[in-house]
């Protein structure tokens, strides 16, 4: 189980980099950044209003 967790952590490091870069532009909306990433990584559609 630990090997699987280590493998997942190693393969998903790019997500933190993307989150940090998006957070530099979209300030104070960490929940929205997370939801945008989920939509993008799942090849889904995201509707932004604001």
C-alpha positions, 0 to 999 in steps of 0.5 A: 500500500505504501508503494502505491501511495508513493507512486501516486504522489510521484506521478501527481507532483505536476498538479501542485505546480499547476495549482501554484501557477493558477493561484498566482493569477486567480487570487483568493479562490483556491476552491475554484482553482481546485474545481477548475483543475478537476474539470481540466484533468477529467476532460470536462467542461467548466463554466465560469461566472463572475 
